[in-house]
């Protein structure tokens, strides 16, 4: 069971805001996209479109399918959101 209620609350606020977010995953991937939904132990993410993804997969798909990510798979301290006003990433701390 995930024991950091601060992370869940932060992800819920992030989903409500609709901003673009980024974070690292323990498996080495880096997420860039939108937080769609937050459940008790996981977050549903929608990956941002990228021509690099299409090139790497040899398909016309521009992004992977939406994916549920367990909170425990998110690298601590790596959650950030894009701030359109300052045009930079802002690290979010629960």
Secondary structure, DSSP 8 states (H G I E B T S, - for coil): ----HHHHHHHHHHHHHT--EEEEBTTS-EEEEEEEEE-SSEEEEEE---HHHHHHHTSS--S---EEEEGGGB-TT--EEEETTTTEEEE---
